[in-house]
Amino acid sequence: MRSILFVCTGNICRSPTADGVLRKMAANAGLDLRVDSAGTHGYHVGDAPDPRTIRTARSRGYDLSHLRARKLIIADFDRFDLILAMDRGHLEIMRRLAPTGSAAQLSLFSDGAPPPWRGRDVPDPYYGGADGFVEVLDMVEAGVRALLMRFTKP
């Protein structure tokens, strides 16, 4: 079974969105993936995703209400095959934390996304309005579709 971890700052906006979108799209495609999300910081450990994140995801059929924030831990580098950072800052933190010899592949989430999203940081919507959460969901859906294509190609 492939395992994927999404990482953002507090694990209440971007990474849980990617977590929920991948879970649903993978299930719809009949793929057996282990999916989780975490934050580089422990600001919100144990909290549900931001209500705006939940609301925006729900508007497109994704249920994030069961997810709870957690902090990225060293053991994650052994438990997951692929760890995807939502922005370059997260990727740098992950690279510093990764133990020597870790088999986990670390990457920027959007590296595999189609244009115009490819290679862009997924912006943090936390301090903005509703449009930011919609933009994040748009980017995540496009990126997850591209990610799934990697797993379903013969």
C-alpha positions as CSV (number, residue, x, y, z in Angstrom):
1,M,0.0,0.0,0.0
2,R,1.3,3.4,-0.9
3,S,1.3,6.0,1.9
4,I,1.2,9.8,1.5
5,L,1.5,12.6,4.0
6,F,0.6,16.2,3.3
7,V,2.3,18.9,5.4
8,C,1.5,22.6,6.0
9,T,2.1,24.9,9.0
10,G,-0.7,24.2,11.5
11,N,-2.5,21.3,9.8
12,I,-5.9,23.1,9.7
13,C,-6.2,24.5,6.2
14,R,-4.0,23.3,3.3
15,S,-2.8,19.9,4.3
16,P,-6.2,18.6,5.6
17,T,-7.8,19.8,2.4
18,A,-5.3,17.7,0.4
19,D,-5.8,14.8,2.8
20,G,-9.6,14.8,2.4
21,V,-9.5,15.4,-1.4
22,L,-7.0,12.5,-1.9
23,R,-9.0,10.2,0.3
24,K,-12.2,10.7,-1.6
25,M,-10.6,10.7,-5.1
26,A,-8.6,7.6,-4.3
27,A,-11.6,5.8,-3.0
28,N,-13.6,6.7,-6.1
29,A,-10.7,5.4,-8.2
30,G,-10.6,2.1,-6.2
31,L,-7.1,2.9,-5.0
32,D,-5.9,1.6,-1.6
33,L,-3.7,4.5,-0.2
34,R,-2.8,5.4,3.3
35,V,-3.3,9.2,3.6
36,D,-2.7,11.6,6.4
37,S,-1.7,15.2,7.1
38,A,0.4,17.0,9.6
39,G,1.8,20.5,10.5
40,T,5.3,21.7,10.9
41,H,4.2,23.4,14.0
42,G,2.0,22.3,16.9
43,Y,-0.2,25.3,17.1
44,H,-3.5,23.4,16.6
45,V,-2.8,19.9,17.7
46,G,-6.1,18.0,18.3
47,D,-8.2,20.7,16.6
48,A,-10.5,20.1,13.7
49,P,-9.7,21.9,10.4
50,D,-10.6,25.6,10.3
51,P,-14.4,26.0,9.9
52,R,-13.8,27.8,6.6
53,T,-11.7,24.9,5.3
54,I,-14.5,22.4,6.3
55,R,-17.2,24.6,4.7
56,T,-15.3,25.1,1.4
57,A,-14.5,21.4,1.1
58,R,-18.1,20.4,2.0
59,S,-19.3,22.6,-0.8
60,R,-17.6,20.2,-3.3
61,G,-18.5,17.0,-1.5
62,Y,-15.4,16.5,0.8
63,D,-15.9,15.7,4.4
64,L,-13.0,16.9,6.6
65,S,-14.9,17.1,9.9
66,H,-13.3,13.9,11.2
67,L,-9.7,15.1,10.7
68,R,-7.6,16.4,13.7
69,A,-4.5,18.5,13.5
70,R,-1.2,16.9,14.5
71,K,2.5,17.8,14.3
72,L,5.0,16.2,11.9
73,I,7.1,13.7,13.8
74,I,10.4,11.9,13.0
75,A,8.6,8.6,12.7
76,D,6.6,10.0,9.8
77,F,9.7,9.8,7.6
78,D,9.6,6.0,8.0
79,R,5.8,5.5,7.9
80,F,5.2,7.4,4.7
81,D,6.5,6.7,1.1
82,L,5.7,10.2,-0.1
83,I,5.7,13.4,2.0
84,L,4.4,16.4,0.2
85,A,4.9,20.0,1.4
86,M,2.3,22.6,0.7
87,D,5.0,25.3,0.3
88,R,8.7,25.7,0.0
89,G,9.1,26.7,3.7
90,H,7.5,23.4,4.8
91,L,9.8,21.5,2.4
92,E,12.9,23.1,3.9
93,I,11.7,22.2,7.4
94,M,11.0,18.6,6.3
95,R,14.4,18.3,4.7
96,R,16.1,19.4,8.0
97,L,14.0,17.0,10.1
98,A,14.4,14.0,7.8
99,P,16.7,11.4,9.4
100,T,19.7,10.2,7.4
101,G,18.7,7.2,5.3
102,S,15.0,7.9,5.4
103,A,13.3,6.3,2.4
104,A,10.5,8.8,2.3
105,Q,10.4,10.9,-0.9
106,L,10.1,14.6,0.0
107,S,8.6,17.0,-2.6
108,L,6.6,20.2,-3.1
109,F,2.9,19.2,-3.5
110,S,2.6,21.3,-6.7
111,D,5.6,19.9,-8.5
112,G,3.4,17.4,-10.2
113,A,0.4,19.7,-10.7
114,P,-0.7,20.9,-14.1
115,P,-0.2,24.5,-15.2
116,P,-0.9,27.1,-13.9
117,W,-0.3,25.5,-10.5
118,R,2.9,23.6,-11.2
119,G,5.8,24.5,-8.9
120,R,3.7,27.1,-7.0
121,D,3.4,27.3,-3.2
122,V,-0.2,26.6,-2.1
123,P,-1.0,29.9,-0.4
124,D,-2.0,30.0,3.3
125,P,-5.7,31.1,3.3
126,Y,-5.8,31.5,7.1
127,Y,-5.6,35.3,7.4
128,G,-7.7,36.0,4.3
129,G,-11.2,35.7,3.1
130,A,-13.3,32.9,1.6
131,D,-11.7,33.3,-1.8
132,G,-8.4,32.0,-0.4
133,F,-10.0,28.8,0.7
134,V,-11.6,28.3,-2.7
135,E,-8.2,28.9,-4.4
136,V,-6.5,26.3,-2.2
137,L,-9.2,23.8,-3.0
138,D,-8.9,24.5,-6.7
139,M,-5.1,24.0,-6.5
140,V,-5.4,20.9,-4.4
141,E,-8.0,19.2,-6.7
142,A,-5.8,19.8,-9.7
143,G,-2.7,18.5,-7.8
144,V,-4.4,15.5,-6.5
145,R,-5.8,14.5,-9.9
146,A,-2.2,14.7,-11.3
147,L,-0.9,12.7,-8.3
148,L,-3.5,10.0,-8.9
149,M,-2.5,9.7,-12.5
150,R,1.0,8.7,-11.3
151,F,-0.6,5.8,-9.4
152,T,-3.0,4.6,-12.1
153,K,-0.7,4.7,-15.1
154,P,0.1,1.1,-16.2
